[in-house]
């Protein structure tokens, strides 16, 4: 969709080696945090060679704590810092005590969304995935023909005695010199019982990408405000206001149309730059938009998911709860691209306009109607 041309792209990548070591331009730098409640957290800095840098946190579910492009920040971070997983508080909303935001925080794997009681099991906010340290965390970069592919991989496991055994194998890869990366997740039920499967990709965009000059764009054809707060001013769900003291979060659920290859699109654009997200509808049938434009907490969440964030009990009530049979495997890919220049921003917006025929999304009367309408649609 987007051509990503840099000075490095204009030459054969292997010719770069004539000028010195490849790692002076790009690669993976393992690291460990050493201060305060972050002490001991393992991670790795991915440098793409295009100005796109990603901090992958091995001990926080293989999530992405920081993202920047050409020295400009892309994400929002809270004051919690990259809290060590040993401080995890799973009860109620204790999850928020370690929610650092970052470019990506994963919700799941057997539950996520609002705290609930499902079949007698008391479940907290957003699940355990982002607090599980990865095993087999490694730099798996290497040459593929004339391309150098930078990648890190690892796996996390949500399991318990007499409980589920769900493994998420994650790979984050970027081609040397490009400003797009792909997140590839493979989720496997390695237990012997059917288990619920809920997953949320909580991308958190922040200043300076997020500002009053920004606009949320997506291939949405139907949306619904989550609650009374979100209904207020819902017609401007795609607008971004200045930081506002006392701002109450607004959450919108979207049903996205797909192109002829099955891809849905969402993103944030700001003048001549932006970030886009591309994923398969049959893998992630929901999109949650989180607007939290308060002073000090100024963030827009673009959150592809396989369920809404009302809690597992609600998904079960609606008949939409996804489950994994013993040995069953689900693969999910999300492509994230940095848009640079007005041409790329306009091309992205034109792609969405083509998918939606230029029509604004309709609004459902309530969440139950939204679920019912989208249940009838083919995922």
C-alpha positions as CSV (number, residue, x, y, z in Angstrom):
1,X,0.0,0.0,0.0
2,X,2.7,2.5,1.0
3,X,6.1,2.9,-0.5
4,X,8.7,3.4,2.1
5,X,11.8,4.8,0.5
6,X,14.9,5.8,2.5
7,X,18.4,6.5,1.5
8,X,19.3,2.9,2.4
9,X,16.5,1.5,0.2
10,X,18.1,3.1,-2.8
11,X,21.1,0.8,-2.7
12,X,21.5,-2.9,-2.4
13,X,21.4,-3.6,1.3
14,X,24.5,-5.8,1.3
15,X,26.4,-2.9,-0.2
16,X,25.9,-1.1,3.1
17,X,28.5,-3.6,4.6
18,X,31.2,-1.9,2.5
19,X,30.8,1.1,4.7
20,X,31.1,-0.6,8.1
21,X,29.3,-2.9,10.5
22,X,25.6,-3.4,9.9
23,X,24.9,-2.9,13.6
24,X,26.0,0.7,13.5
25,X,22.8,1.3,11.5
26,X,20.3,-1.3,12.7
27,X,19.8,-4.5,14.7
28,X,18.8,-5.7,18.2
29,X,20.3,-4.5,21.4
30,X,19.4,-6.7,24.4
31,X,19.1,-4.7,27.7
32,X,17.9,-5.0,31.3
33,X,16.3,-2.1,33.3
34,X,18.0,-1.4,36.6
35,X,16.1,1.3,38.6
36,X,13.1,1.4,41.0
37,X,10.1,-0.9,40.3
38,X,11.5,-1.5,36.8
39,X,14.6,-3.2,38.1
40,X,15.2,-6.6,36.4
41,X,12.9,-6.1,33.4
42,X,14.5,-7.6,30.3
43,X,14.0,-6.1,26.9
44,X,15.6,-5.4,23.5
45,X,15.8,-2.3,21.4
46,X,15.1,-2.8,17.7
47,X,16.7,-0.3,15.4
48,X,15.4,-0.6,11.9
49,X,17.8,1.6,10.0
50,X,15.0,3.8,8.8
51,X,14.5,5.9,12.0
52,X,12.0,3.5,13.4
53,X,13.0,2.2,16.9
54,X,11.0,-0.2,19.1
55,X,11.6,-1.2,22.7
56,X,10.3,-4.8,23.2
57,X,9.8,-5.8,26.8
58,X,10.4,-9.5,27.2
59,X,9.3,-9.5,30.8
60,X,6.1,-7.6,30.1
61,X,4.5,-10.1,27.7
62,X,6.7,-9.3,24.7
63,X,4.9,-5.9,24.4
64,X,6.3,-2.7,23.0
65,X,7.1,-0.1,25.6
66,X,8.4,2.6,23.4
67,X,8.2,3.5,19.7
68,X,9.8,6.4,17.9
69,X,10.4,7.5,14.3
70,X,13.2,9.9,13.3
71,X,13.5,11.0,17.0
72,X,9.7,11.7,17.3
73,X,7.7,9.8,19.9
74,X,4.7,7.8,18.7
75,X,3.2,6.5,22.0
76,X,1.9,7.5,25.4
77,X,3.4,6.3,28.7
78,X,1.9,6.5,32.1
79,X,3.8,7.3,35.3
80,X,3.9,3.7,36.4
81,X,7.0,3.0,34.4
82,X,7.7,-0.5,33.0
83,X,6.8,-2.1,36.3
84,X,8.4,-5.5,37.0
85,X,5.7,-8.3,36.6
86,X,6.2,-9.4,40.2
87,X,4.2,-6.4,41.3
88,X,1.1,-7.5,39.3
89,X,-2.2,-7.1,41.1
90,X,-4.8,-9.2,39.2
91,X,-7.8,-8.4,41.4
92,X,-10.4,-5.8,40.2
93,X,-8.7,-2.9,38.5
94,X,-5.3,-3.6,40.0
95,X,-4.0,-4.2,36.5
96,X,-3.9,-0.4,36.1
97,X,-1.1,0.0,38.7
98,X,1.3,-1.4,36.2
99,X,-0.3,-0.1,33.0
100,X,2.6,1.9,31.5
101,X,0.7,2.3,28.2
102,X,3.6,2.1,25.7
103,X,3.1,1.5,22.0
104,X,1.5,-1.9,22.7
105,X,0.0,-3.6,25.7
106,X,-1.6,-7.0,25.2
107,X,-4.8,-8.0,26.9
108,X,-5.7,-11.6,27.3
109,X,-5.3,-14.6,26.9
110,X,-8.2,-16.4,28.5
111,X,-10.0,-13.2,29.6
112,X,-9.7,-9.4,29.1
113,X,-11.9,-6.3,29.3
114,X,-13.8,-5.2,32.3
115,X,-13.7,-7.2,35.6
116,X,-16.4,-9.8,35.7
117,X,-17.6,-13.0,37.3
118,X,-17.8,-15.8,34.6
119,X,-19.2,-19.2,35.6
120,X,-18.2,-18.5,39.2
121,X,-14.6,-17.4,38.3
122,X,-13.7,-13.8,39.5
123,X,-11.8,-12.1,36.7
124,X,-9.9,-8.8,36.9
125,X,-9.2,-6.2,34.3
126,X,-7.6,-7.1,30.9
127,X,-6.0,-10.4,31.9
128,X,-2.5,-11.6,32.6
129,X,-0.7,-11.5,29.3
130,X,1.1,-8.2,29.7
131,X,2.6,-9.3,33.1
132,X,3.9,-12.7,32.0
133,X,7.7,-12.9,31.3
134,X,8.7,-14.4,28.0
135,X,10.7,-17.6,27.7
136,X,12.9,-18.3,24.6
137,X,13.4,-14.6,24.1
138,X,16.0,-14.1,21.4
139,X,17.3,-12.1,18.5
140,X,16.5,-14.2,15.4
141,X,17.7,-11.6,12.8
142,X,19.3,-12.8,9.6
143,X,19.6,-12.5,5.9
144,X,16.8,-13.7,3.6
145,X,18.2,-13.4,0.1
146,X,19.4,-9.8,-0.3
147,X,17.2,-8.6,2.6
148,X,18.2,-8.4,6.2
149,X,15.3,-9.1,8.5
150,X,15.5,-7.8,12.0
151,X,13.4,-9.9,14.4
152,X,12.9,-10.8,18.1
153,X,10.8,-13.7,19.2
154,X,9.7,-15.3,22.5
155,X,6.7,-17.0,24.1
156,X,4.5,-16.4,27.1
157,X,2.2,-19.0,28.7
158,X,-1.0,-18.5,30.8
159,X,-1.3,-21.6,32.8
160,X,-2.2,-23.0,36.2
161,X,-2.5,-26.3,38.0
162,X,-6.0,-27.6,37.1
163,X,-6.3,-24.6,34.8
164,X,-5.7,-23.5,31.2
165,X,-2.5,-24.0,29.4
166,X,-2.4,-21.4,26.6
167,X,0.9,-20.4,24.9
168,X,1.4,-17.3,22.8
169,X,4.4,-17.3,20.5
170,X,5.3,-13.8,19.3
171,X,7.6,-12.5,16.6
172,X,8.2,-8.9,15.8
173,X,10.0,-8.3,12.6
174,X,11.1,-5.4,10.4
175,X,13.0,-5.4,7.1
176,X,16.3,-3.4,7.4
177,X,15.7,0.1,6.1
178,X,11.9,0.1,6.2
179,X,9.5,1.9,8.4
180,X,6.9,-0.8,8.8
181,X,6.9,-3.8,11.1
182,X,4.9,-6.9,11.4
183,X,3.7,-8.5,14.7
184,X,3.0,-12.2,14.3
185,X,1.3,-14.1,17.1
186,X,0.5,-17.8,17.2
187,X,-1.8,-18.8,20.1
188,X,-2.0,-22.5,21.0
189,X,-4.1,-24.3,23.5
190,X,-1.6,-26.8,24.8
191,X,-4.0,-28.2,27.4
192,X,-6.6,-30.9,27.2
193,X,-9.7,-28.9,27.8
194,X,-11.6,-26.3,25.8
195,X,-10.5,-22.8,27.0
196,X,-11.8,-19.3,26.4
197,X,-9.6,-17.2,24.2
198,X,-9.8,-13.4,24.4
199,X,-7.1,-11.1,23.0
200,X,-6.7,-7.3,22.7
201,X,-3.9,-5.3,21.0
202,X,-3.9,-2.1,23.0
203,X,-1.9,0.3,20.8
204,X,-1.5,3.6,22.7
205,X,-0.7,6.7,20.6
206,X,0.6,9.9,22.2
207,X,2.1,13.3,21.7
208,X,3.4,14.7,19.4
209,X,1.7,12.3,16.9
210,X,-1.5,12.8,18.9
211,X,-2.5,16.5,19.0
212,X,-5.5,18.6,18.1
213,X,-4.3,18.5,14.5
214,X,-4.7,14.7,14.5
215,X,-7.6,12.6,13.2
216,X,-8.6,9.0,13.8
217,X,-9.3,7.2,10.5
218,X,-10.6,3.7,9.9
219,X,-12.6,1.5,7.5
220,X,-15.5,1.6,10.0
221,X,-19.0,1.1,8.7
222,X,-20.8,0.8,12.1
223,X,-19.9,2.0,15.6
224,X,-21.5,2.4,19.0
225,X,-20.5,4.4,22.1
226,X,-19.8,2.1,25.1
227,X,-21.7,4.2,27.7
228,X,-23.4,7.5,28.5
229,X,-20.1,9.4,28.6
230,X,-19.1,8.3,25.1
231,X,-22.6,9.1,23.7
232,X,-21.9,12.8,24.5
233,X,-20.4,14.3,21.4
234,X,-20.2,10.9,19.7
235,X,-20.6,12.4,16.2
236,X,-17.0,13.6,16.6
237,X,-15.5,10.3,17.7
238,X,-12.7,10.8,15.1
239,X,-11.7,14.3,16.3
240,X,-8.9,15.0,18.8
241,X,-9.4,17.8,21.4
242,X,-6.6,19.6,23.3
243,X,-5.6,18.2,26.8
244,X,-8.6,18.9,29.0
245,X,-8.7,18.9,32.8
246,X,-11.3,16.5,34.1
247,X,-11.8,14.7,30.8
248,X,-13.7,11.4,31.1
249,X,-12.6,8.6,28.9
250,X,-14.7,7.8,25.8
251,X,-14.8,4.3,24.3
252,X,-16.3,3.4,20.9
253,X,-16.7,-0.1,19.4
254,X,-16.3,-0.3,15.6
255,X,-17.1,-2.9,13.0
256,X,-14.6,-2.5,10.1
257,X,-15.1,-3.3,6.4
258,X,-12.4,-5.2,4.7
259,X,-10.8,-4.9,1.3
260,X,-10.8,-7.7,-1.3
261,X,-7.9,-9.4,0.5
262,X,-9.7,-9.4,3.9
263,X,-7.7,-6.6,5.4
264,X,-9.2,-3.9,7.7
265,X,-7.5,-0.6,8.3
266,X,-7.3,2.0,11.1
267,X,-4.8,4.7,12.0
268,X,-4.0,8.2,13.2
269,X,-2.9,10.9,10.8
270,X,-1.5,14.3,11.7
271,X,-0.7,16.6,8.7
272,X,2.1,15.0,6.8
273,X,2.7,11.9,9.0
274,X,0.8,9.2,10.8
275,X,0.6,5.5,11.8
276,X,-1.5,2.9,10.1
277,X,-2.7,-0.6,11.3
278,X,-3.7,-3.4,8.9
279,X,-5.0,-6.8,10.0
280,X,-7.3,-9.6,8.8
281,X,-11.0,-9.3,9.7
282,X,-11.3,-13.1,10.3
283,X,-8.5,-12.9,12.8
284,X,-9.6,-9.8,14.7
285,X,-13.2,-8.9,14.2
286,X,-13.5,-6.0,16.6
287,X,-11.9,-2.6,16.9
288,X,-12.0,-0.6,20.1
289,X,-11.2,3.1,20.1
290,X,-10.2,4.6,23.4
291,X,-10.2,8.4,23.7
292,X,-8.6,9.7,26.9
293,X,-7.6,13.3,26.3
294,X,-7.0,14.5,29.8
295,X,-4.2,16.6,31.0
296,X,-1.3,14.3,31.7
297,X,-3.2,11.3,30.3
298,X,-3.4,12.3,26.7
299,X,-3.8,9.1,24.6
300,X,-5.7,7.6,21.8
301,X,-6.0,3.8,21.9
302,X,-6.5,1.9,18.6
303,X,-7.2,-1.6,19.7
304,X,-7.8,-4.5,17.4
305,X,-9.4,-7.5,19.2
306,X,-11.3,-10.7,18.9
307,X,-14.0,-9.5,21.4
308,X,-15.3,-6.3,23.0
309,X,-14.0,-5.0,26.4
310,X,-17.2,-5.6,28.5
311,X,-15.8,-8.7,30.1
312,X,-15.9,-12.4,29.5
313,X,-19.3,-12.9,31.1
314,X,-20.8,-10.5,28.6
315,X,-19.2,-12.3,25.6
316,X,-20.6,-15.6,26.9
317,X,-24.1,-14.0,27.3
318,X,-23.9,-12.7,23.7
319,X,-22.8,-16.0,22.3
320,X,-19.6,-14.5,20.9
321,X,-17.0,-15.9,23.2
322,X,-14.2,-17.4,21.2
323,X,-12.8,-20.7,22.5
324,X,-9.8,-22.9,21.6
325,X,-10.1,-26.7,21.5
326,X,-7.2,-28.8,22.8
327,X,-4.4,-28.5,20.4
328,X,-6.1,-25.7,18.4
329,X,-3.9,-22.9,17.0
330,X,-4.8,-19.3,16.0
331,X,-2.5,-17.1,14.0
332,X,-2.7,-13.3,14.1
333,X,-0.7,-10.8,12.1
334,X,-0.8,-7.0,12.4
335,X,1.2,-4.7,10.0
336,X,2.1,-1.3,11.4
337,X,3.4,1.3,9.0
338,X,4.7,4.8,9.6
339,X,3.2,7.2,7.1
340,X,5.7,9.9,6.0
341,X,4.7,12.8,3.8
342,X,1.3,14.1,2.5
343,X,1.3,11.6,-0.4
344,X,1.4,8.6,1.9
345,X,-1.2,10.1,4.3
346,X,-3.5,10.8,1.4
347,X,-3.0,7.4,-0.1
348,X,-3.9,5.8,3.2
349,X,-7.1,7.9,3.5
350,X,-8.0,7.2,-0.1
351,X,-7.6,3.4,0.5
352,X,-10.1,3.7,3.4
353,X,-12.5,5.8,1.3
354,X,-12.4,3.2,-1.4
355,X,-13.3,0.4,1.1
356,X,-16.2,2.4,2.7
357,X,-17.4,4.1,-0.5
358,X,-16.7,7.3,1.2
359,X,-19.7,6.8,3.6
360,X,-19.4,7.7,7.3
361,X,-20.1,4.8,9.7
362,X,-23.7,4.3,11.0
363,X,-24.3,4.3,14.7
364,X,-26.1,1.5,16.6
365,X,-28.6,2.4,19.3
366,X,-26.7,0.4,22.0
367,X,-24.0,-2.2,22.5
368,X,-26.5,-5.1,22.4
369,X,-27.8,-4.0,19.0
370,X,-24.2,-3.6,17.7
371,X,-23.3,-7.1,18.8
372,X,-26.5,-8.5,17.2
373,X,-25.9,-6.7,13.9
374,X,-22.2,-7.7,13.7
375,X,-23.0,-11.4,14.7
376,X,-25.0,-11.7,11.5
377,X,-22.2,-10.4,9.4
378,X,-19.6,-12.9,8.1
379,X,-16.4,-12.5,10.2
